[in-house]
Amino acid sequence: MTFSLPDLNLPDWEATRATLHLWTQIVGKVRLELSPMLNHWWQVPLYVTARGLTTSVIPYRGWAFEVEFDFTEHELQIRTSERTSRTIELFPRSVADFYAEFMAALRALHIDVEIYAVPVEVPDPIPFAQDEQHASYDAEYANRLWRALLFSDLVLKEFRGRFQGKHSPVHFFWGSFDIASSRFCGRTAPERQWSPELQKIMQEAYSHEVSSAGFWAGGAGSDPLFYAYHTPEPPGYRECEIQPSAAYFHQTLREFVLSYEAVRLSPDPKRDLLAFLQSTYEAGADCAKWDRAALER
């Protein structure tokens, strides 16, 4: 697998990233509303495809539908098991405009759904129907984002194959705008206290001890990066030596990070990312005394 990773210098596309973040939340909230509950909120994310991001199949009143962002043809496609479909063009348009057309398209396909129509995990959220502020779509950078996600998806799936314990899918969380994959040892985690509005969500997400890693597309002035963390953090974890040399423990984020740019410019991006994933996992698993012989292939 050979990749030439695209430049994702954030200042060049931050407005597009912010708009796409909100568009994916609108679509993702439909999946959240209609899909049956799974542990750790695994019914929530989107998935990388050969063209963009999809909800996968969503059940609805005895039939089903799916929604896919196509970042090669720059369309949003809604397809049903009843042989009906709608296509929405992706171009510079406000969140309010996208939201109105998307919900109208669902109604035209006889899909009646109400969502919590306010974004999450963003500062100063604006209700979707009122958001005229975010209205950028650079097709080139949307395609570049998808290519970075595709690389991350394929490498994370290869890394996932080394583990035979409980393991999440490789999935894209539209709330935080990152693609991630998580490993579990089977032990429950101590209950932690979060803010009242997050307690239910975060307790379900972190009910068990977990080693997670992924790719974050950047935001709020921070460039894209790969990350890894272990929760609860075991003693000695942040002092462990990891690979490659460009990776380090970020004291504010409290996780290991490796800049996307370092991977992009590497002679072998896949090798460096796999080294990061493996070494950070081993650091957490060893410090937390996981039964690695039973969990790994």
Secondary structure, 3 states (H helix, E strand, C coil): CCCCCCCCCHHHCHHHHHHHHHHHHHHHHHHHHHCCCCHHHCCCCEEECCCEEECCCEEECCEEEEEEEECCCCEEEEEECCCCEEEEECCCCCHHHHHHHHHHHHHHCCCCCCCCCCCCCCCCCCCHHHCCCCCCCCHHHHHHHHHHHHHHHHHHHHHHCCECCCECCCEEECCCCEEEEEEEEEEECCCCCCCCCCHHHHHHHCCEEEEEEEEECCECCECCEEEEEEECCCCCHHHCCCCCCCCEEECCCCEEEEEHHHHHCCCCHHHHHHHHHHHHHHHHHHHCCCCHHHHEC
